[in-house]
Amino acid sequence: MSAVDSDAVTSLTEGARPDKSAAGTWVEHRSAGIDILRGLCALLVVLHHIHLRFKINHFDVSALLPMPIARVLFGSGHFSVITFFVISGFLITTLSLRRWTSLERIDWRQFYWLRFTRIAPCMLALIALLAVLHLAQAPGFVINPERATLGRAVLAALTFHVNWLEGHHGYLPGPWDILWSLSVEELFYLLFPVTCLLIRGERWLLCPLLALILIGPFYRASIYGQDPWDEYAYFSCMDGIAFGVLAALFTTRYPLRRNASRWIMALGLSGVLFIVVFKGLPASSALHPLGLGITVLEISVALILIALSRGIGATLLTRGTGFILMVGRSSYEIYLTHMLVLMAPMPFIVTWQPDRATIPLIYIAMLALSIALGWIVNRAFSEPLNQALRAR
């Protein structure tokens, strides 16, 4: 969840398919394929940030692995956040269509309330904790006063423009930085039901969605190299959510034969491999200055989601994937909390100066602790509170 953070993903925030029971309550069924995709993205985001923290402190161990493997494991964080954006658009649209049958019938109050109950508890708790750590001058958690004050950072987080703040004033500490993807995603969803109600027709809704898709690569190309704004800008990312919305509309409205769905899955997987795994090839890397590398990835993920929704790979994906499924179902909490695990021990690790043989073990320990913390927060805090608030 970037997604995302997804969900962030991400979205990072919705992972179930609901059906209405005879009693009128929503019964949720998980999509194993989508949970696995989110789980893989969450792992890649955490690995990217672990590696970045160690690289900043001169403990780079990427040379211990073959370059193609190291590139995928440690350099796919932003690709994973973009994937969360596409998944988020797909799931939110699918759930909205199943709740209200048509996007023009969205109950905007219920839509916002459902988003609030899922997003707010964990996010508000994190912001409060980060504020306390900043005031306590905890190493790694103090905001550079030349970039923002604590009040300015809190305001940016609550009004969904952390990405803009960082893009124009520089990076915030890592645990604040991950909120940039929520800024992109939640601004989209603030506008989504309003747009659906004003346009009042799925065909006309295609116009703003296609506009975002067309603007995306041109905008990315125009600001290419302006770190971090080139990756964090609203128009650099919202086309991913738009692709997810279009994929959901297509899936809901147009049936596909199984053979066609298999071809769509193969095409989507090929696109992801081309951008993520083979991004070092000239043909792949040449797309990014043009703003098209992310577009190819977004289209590919949208195709995979269409195929998954048709049941392609459903049997295979349920075998031996329990761990990845668990990570996917806690991906939002893992995304929001993993930087706490990474930042807190870094001053001690820098003082310790571990040897190259020990650092991979620390990588694994940080990854395991990040997943465990996110899972605990999901099970013990955010999901129970989410359910309690929705019950009201």
C-alpha positions as CSV (number, residue, x, y, z in Angstrom):
1,M,0.0,0.0,0.0
2,S,3.3,2.8,-1.4
3,A,-0.7,0.6,-1.3
4,V,-0.1,0.6,0.7
5,D,-0.5,0.4,1.6
6,S,-4.3,-1.2,-0.7
7,D,-5.3,-0.8,0.8
8,A,-1.8,0.8,2.2
9,V,-2.2,-1.0,0.4
10,T,-3.1,0.4,1.1
11,S,-5.8,-0.4,-0.3
12,L,-4.9,-1.7,1.7
13,T,-8.3,-1.7,3.5
14,E,-10.9,-4.0,2.0
15,G,-10.5,-7.6,1.2
16,A,-13.8,-9.3,1.3
17,R,-16.6,-10.1,-1.0
18,P,-20.0,-9.6,0.7
19,D,-23.3,-11.2,-0.1
20,K,-26.6,-10.4,1.5
21,S,-28.2,-13.0,3.6
22,A,-31.9,-13.6,4.1
23,A,-31.7,-11.7,7.3
24,G,-30.4,-8.6,5.5
25,T,-26.9,-8.7,7.0
26,W,-23.7,-8.8,5.0
27,V,-21.9,-12.1,5.0
28,E,-18.2,-11.7,3.9
29,H,-16.2,-14.2,1.9
30,R,-12.5,-13.7,1.3
31,S,-11.0,-13.8,-2.1
32,A,-7.9,-16.0,-1.7
33,G,-6.2,-14.7,-4.9
34,I,-6.6,-11.1,-3.9
35,D,-5.4,-11.7,-0.4
36,I,-2.3,-13.5,-1.7
37,L,-1.6,-10.6,-4.1
38,R,-1.9,-8.2,-1.2
39,G,0.2,-10.4,1.0
40,L,3.1,-10.5,-1.5
41,C,2.9,-6.7,-1.9
42,A,3.0,-6.2,1.8
43,L,6.1,-8.4,2.2
44,L,7.8,-6.5,-0.7
45,V,7.0,-3.1,0.9
46,V,8.5,-4.2,4.3
47,L,11.6,-5.7,2.7
48,H,12.1,-2.5,0.7
49,H,12.0,-0.4,3.8
50,I,14.2,-2.8,5.8
51,H,16.8,-2.7,3.1
52,L,16.5,1.1,2.8
53,R,17.1,1.6,6.5
54,F,20.2,-0.6,6.4
55,K,21.5,0.9,3.2
56,I,21.2,4.4,4.7
57,N,23.3,3.2,7.6
58,H,25.9,1.6,5.3
59,F,24.8,-2.0,5.9
60,D,23.9,-2.9,2.3
61,V,23.7,-6.7,1.8
62,S,22.1,-6.8,-1.6
63,A,25.5,-8.1,-2.9
64,L,24.8,-11.3,-1.0
65,L,22.0,-12.2,-3.5
66,P,22.0,-12.4,-7.3
67,M,21.2,-9.0,-8.6
68,P,17.9,-9.9,-10.2
69,I,16.6,-11.4,-6.9
70,A,17.9,-8.5,-4.9
71,R,16.3,-6.1,-7.3
72,V,12.9,-7.7,-6.9
73,L,13.1,-8.3,-3.1
74,F,14.4,-4.9,-2.2
75,G,13.5,-2.6,-5.0
76,S,9.8,-3.3,-5.6
77,G,8.3,-1.2,-2.8
78,H,6.7,1.5,-5.0
79,F,5.5,-1.1,-7.5
80,S,3.7,-2.9,-4.6
81,V,2.0,0.3,-3.4
82,I,0.8,1.0,-7.0
83,T,-0.6,-2.6,-7.0
84,F,-2.4,-1.8,-3.8
85,F,-4.0,1.2,-5.5
86,V,-5.4,-1.0,-8.3
87,I,-6.6,-3.6,-5.9
88,S,-8.3,-0.9,-3.8
89,G,-10.2,0.5,-6.7
90,F,-11.3,-2.9,-7.7
91,L,-12.5,-4.0,-4.3
92,I,-14.2,-0.8,-3.4
93,T,-16.1,-0.7,-6.7
94,T,-17.1,-4.4,-6.4
95,L,-18.3,-4.0,-2.9
96,S,-20.2,-0.9,-3.8
97,L,-22.0,-2.6,-6.7
98,R,-22.9,-5.5,-4.5
99,R,-24.2,-3.3,-1.7
100,W,-26.2,-0.8,-3.9
101,T,-26.4,-2.6,-7.3
102,S,-25.3,0.6,-9.1
103,L,-22.8,3.2,-8.4
104,E,-25.3,6.0,-8.9
105,R,-27.3,4.6,-6.0
106,I,-24.4,4.8,-3.5
107,D,-25.4,5.9,-0.1
108,W,-22.6,8.4,0.4
109,R,-23.1,8.6,4.2
110,Q,-22.8,4.8,4.6
111,F,-19.8,4.8,2.1
112,Y,-17.9,7.3,4.2
113,W,-18.8,5.6,7.4
114,L,-17.5,2.3,6.2
115,R,-14.3,3.9,5.1
116,F,-13.9,5.7,8.4
117,T,-14.5,2.6,10.5
118,R,-11.8,0.6,8.6
119,I,-9.2,3.4,8.1
120,A,-9.5,5.7,11.1
121,P,-8.9,3.5,14.2
122,C,-5.4,2.3,13.2
123,M,-4.4,5.6,11.5
124,L,-5.5,7.8,14.4
125,A,-3.7,5.6,16.9
126,L,-0.6,5.7,14.8
127,I,-0.6,9.5,14.5
128,A,-1.1,9.9,18.2
129,L,1.8,7.5,18.9
130,L,4.1,9.3,16.4
131,A,3.2,12.6,18.0
132,V,4.2,11.3,21.5
133,L,7.5,9.8,20.1
134,H,8.3,13.1,18.4
135,L,7.7,15.1,21.6
136,A,9.8,12.5,23.5
137,Q,12.6,13.2,21.0
138,A,12.9,9.4,20.2
139,P,15.7,8.8,17.6
140,G,14.3,8.3,14.1
141,F,10.9,9.8,15.0
142,V,11.7,13.5,15.3
143,I,10.4,15.7,12.4
144,N,13.0,18.0,10.9
145,P,11.7,21.5,11.7
146,E,13.0,22.7,8.3
147,R,10.4,20.4,6.7
148,A,7.4,20.6,9.0
149,T,6.3,21.1,12.5
150,L,4.5,18.4,14.4
151,G,1.2,20.3,14.0
152,R,1.8,20.6,10.3
153,A,2.5,16.9,9.9
154,V,-0.6,16.0,11.9
155,L,-2.7,18.3,9.8
156,A,-1.3,16.8,6.6
157,A,-2.1,13.3,7.8
158,L,-5.7,14.1,8.8
159,T,-6.4,16.1,5.6
160,F,-4.7,13.6,3.3
161,H,-1.9,15.7,1.9
162,V,1.2,14.1,3.4
163,N,2.3,13.3,-0.2
164,W,2.1,17.0,-1.1
165,L,3.9,18.1,2.1
166,E,6.8,15.7,1.4
167,G,6.9,16.4,-2.3
168,H,7.4,20.1,-1.7
169,H,9.3,20.2,1.6
170,G,11.2,16.9,1.8
171,Y,10.8,13.6,3.5
172,L,9.3,13.2,7.0
173,P,10.6,10.4,9.3
174,G,9.8,6.9,8.0
175,P,6.8,6.2,10.1
176,W,5.2,9.4,8.9
177,D,6.3,8.9,5.3
178,I,4.2,5.8,4.7
179,L,1.0,7.9,5.2
180,W,1.6,9.4,1.7
181,S,-0.2,6.6,0.0
182,L,-3.3,7.0,2.3
183,S,-3.3,10.6,1.2
184,V,-3.7,9.6,-2.5
185,E,-6.1,6.8,-1.8
186,E,-8.5,8.6,0.6
187,L,-8.7,11.8,-1.5
188,F,-9.9,9.6,-4.3
189,Y,-12.5,8.1,-2.1
190,L,-13.6,11.4,-0.8
191,L,-14.5,12.3,-4.4
192,F,-15.7,8.9,-5.6
193,P,-19.3,8.8,-4.2
194,V,-19.9,12.4,-4.9
195,T,-18.8,11.9,-8.5
196,C,-21.0,8.8,-8.9
197,L,-24.0,10.7,-7.6
198,L,-23.5,13.8,-9.7
199,I,-22.8,11.9,-13.0
200,R,-25.6,9.4,-12.3
201,G,-24.6,6.8,-14.9
202,E,-21.7,4.3,-15.2
203,R,-21.1,5.2,-18.9
204,W,-20.6,8.9,-18.0
205,L,-18.4,7.8,-15.0
206,L,-16.0,6.5,-17.6
207,C,-15.1,10.0,-18.6
208,P,-13.3,11.1,-15.3
209,L,-11.8,7.6,-15.0
210,L,-10.3,7.7,-18.5
211,A,-9.2,11.3,-17.9
212,L,-7.2,10.1,-14.8
213,I,-5.7,7.2,-16.9
214,L,-4.7,9.5,-19.7
215,I,-3.2,12.2,-17.4
216,G,-1.2,9.6,-15.4
217,P,1.7,8.9,-17.7
218,F,2.0,12.4,-19.0
219,Y,2.1,13.8,-15.5
220,R,4.7,11.2,-14.4
221,A,6.8,12.1,-17.4
222,S,6.6,15.8,-16.8
223,I,7.9,15.5,-13.2
224,Y,10.2,12.5,-13.7
225,G,13.2,12.6,-11.4
226,Q,11.7,15.2,-8.9
227,D,12.0,13.0,-5.9
228,P,9.7,12.2,-4.1
229,W,7.0,14.1,-5.9
230,D,7.3,12.1,-9.1
231,E,6.1,9.0,-7.2
232,Y,3.9,10.7,-4.6
233,A,1.8,13.1,-6.7
234,Y,-1.9,12.6,-6.8
235,F,-2.0,12.3,-10.6
236,S,1.0,10.0,-10.6
237,C,-1.0,7.4,-8.7
238,M,-4.7,7.9,-9.1
239,D,-4.8,6.3,-12.5
240,G,-4.0,3.0,-10.7
241,I,-7.2,3.3,-8.6
242,A,-9.1,4.3,-11.8
243,F,-7.9,1.1,-13.5
244,G,-9.1,-0.9,-10.6
245,V,-12.5,0.7,-10.8
246,L,-12.7,0.0,-14.5
247,A,-11.7,-3.7,-14.0
248,A,-14.5,-4.1,-11.4
249,L,-17.1,-2.5,-13.7
250,F,-15.9,-4.8,-16.5
251,T,-16.0,-7.9,-14.3
252,T,-19.5,-7.1,-13.0
253,R,-21.1,-6.2,-16.3
254,Y,-19.4,-8.5,-18.9
255,P,-19.1,-12.3,-18.5
256,L,-16.0,-14.0,-19.8
257,R,-15.4,-17.6,-20.9
258,R,-12.9,-19.5,-18.9
259,N,-10.3,-19.8,-21.7
260,A,-10.5,-16.0,-22.2
261,S,-9.9,-15.5,-18.5
262,R,-6.8,-17.7,-18.7
263,W,-5.4,-15.6,-21.5
264,I,-6.1,-12.5,-19.5
265,M,-4.3,-13.9,-16.5
266,A,-1.3,-14.9,-18.6
267,L,-1.2,-11.4,-20.2
268,G,-1.4,-9.8,-16.8
269,L,1.3,-11.9,-15.2
270,S,3.6,-11.3,-18.3
271,G,3.2,-7.5,-17.8
272,V,4.0,-7.7,-14.1
273,L,7.1,-9.8,-14.8
274,F,8.2,-7.4,-17.5
275,I,8.0,-4.3,-15.2
276,V,8.9,-5.8,-11.8
277,V,11.2,-8.7,-12.5
278,F,12.8,-7.6,-15.7
279,K,12.9,-3.9,-14.9
280,G,16.6,-3.8,-15.5
281,L,16.2,-4.6,-19.2
282,P,16.5,-1.6,-21.5
283,A,13.0,-2.2,-23.0
284,S,11.4,-2.1,-19.5
285,S,13.5,0.7,-17.9
286,A,13.0,2.9,-21.0
287,L,9.2,3.1,-20.2
288,H,9.6,4.9,-16.8
289,P,10.9,8.3,-18.0
290,L,7.9,8.3,-20.4
291,G,5.6,7.6,-17.4
292,L,4.5,4.3,-19.0
293,G,6.2,1.8,-16.8
294,I,3.6,2.3,-14.0
295,T,0.8,2.3,-16.6
296,V,1.8,-1.1,-17.9
297,L,2.0,-2.4,-14.3
298,E,-1.5,-1.0,-13.5
299,I,-3.0,-2.5,-16.6
300,S,-1.4,-5.9,-15.8
301,V,-2.6,-5.9,-12.2
302,A,-6.1,-5.0,-13.4
303,L,-6.1,-7.9,-15.8
304,I,-5.0,-10.3,-13.0
305,L,-7.8,-9.1,-10.9
306,I,-10.3,-9.7,-13.7
307,A,-9.0,-13.3,-14.1
308,L,-9.0,-13.9,-10.3
309,S,-12.6,-12.7,-10.1
310,R,-13.4,-15.4,-12.7
311,G,-11.9,-18.1,-10.5
312,I,-8.7,-18.6,-12.4
313,G,-6.1,-20.2,-10.1
314,A,-8.6,-20.5,-7.2
315,T,-7.8,-24.1,-6.4
316,L,-4.0,-23.6,-6.7
317,L,-3.9,-20.5,-4.6
318,T,-5.5,-22.2,-1.6
319,R,-2.8,-24.8,-1.2
320,G,0.1,-24.1,1.1
321,T,-0.6,-20.3,1.1
322,G,-1.9,-19.8,4.7
323,F,1.0,-17.5,5.7
324,I,0.6,-15.3,2.7
325,L,-3.1,-15.2,3.2
326,M,-2.7,-14.1,6.8
327,V,-0.3,-11.3,5.7
328,G,-2.7,-10.2,3.0
329,R,-5.6,-10.0,5.5
330,S,-3.5,-7.9,7.8
331,S,-1.8,-5.9,5.1
332,Y,-3.2,-2.5,6.1
333,E,-2.1,-2.8,9.7
334,I,1.3,-4.3,8.7
335,Y,1.8,-1.3,6.3
336,L,0.9,1.3,8.9
337,T,3.0,-0.2,11.8
338,H,6.0,-1.8,10.2
339,M,8.1,1.3,10.3
340,L,7.8,1.3,14.1
341,V,9.6,-2.0,14.1
342,L,12.3,-0.9,11.7
343,M,13.0,2.6,13.2
344,A,13.1,1.8,16.9
345,P,16.1,-0.5,17.0
346,M,18.2,1.2,14.4
347,P,20.3,3.4,16.8
348,F,21.3,0.3,18.7
349,I,22.1,-1.6,15.4
350,V,24.3,1.3,14.2
351,T,26.1,1.3,17.6
352,W,26.4,-2.5,17.5
353,Q,27.9,-2.6,14.0
354,P,26.9,-6.2,13.1
355,D,28.9,-8.1,10.6
356,R,27.7,-9.0,7.1
357,A,26.8,-12.5,8.2
358,T,24.5,-11.3,11.0
359,I,22.6,-8.6,9.0
360,P,20.5,-11.1,7.0
361,L,19.3,-12.6,10.3
362,I,18.3,-9.1,11.5
363,Y,16.4,-8.6,8.2
364,I,14.5,-11.8,8.8
365,A,13.8,-10.9,12.4
366,M,12.5,-7.4,11.5
367,L,10.3,-8.9,8.8
368,A,8.8,-11.4,11.2
369,L,8.2,-8.8,13.9
370,S,6.6,-6.4,11.4
371,I,4.2,-9.1,10.3
372,A,3.5,-10.2,13.9
373,L,2.8,-6.6,15.1
374,G,0.5,-5.9,12.1
375,W,-1.4,-9.1,12.7
376,I,-1.8,-8.4,16.4
377,V,-3.0,-4.9,15.8
378,N,-5.5,-6.2,13.2
379,R,-6.9,-8.9,15.4
380,A,-6.8,-7.1,18.8
381,F,-7.5,-3.5,17.9
382,S,-8.5,-2.3,14.4
383,E,-10.8,-5.1,13.3
384,P,-12.8,-5.5,16.6
385,L,-13.2,-1.7,16.7
386,N,-14.2,-1.7,13.0
387,Q,-16.9,-4.3,13.6
388,A,-18.1,-2.5,16.8
389,L,-18.4,0.8,15.0
390,R,-20.2,-0.7,12.0
391,A,-22.6,-2.5,14.4
392,R,-23.7,0.9,15.7
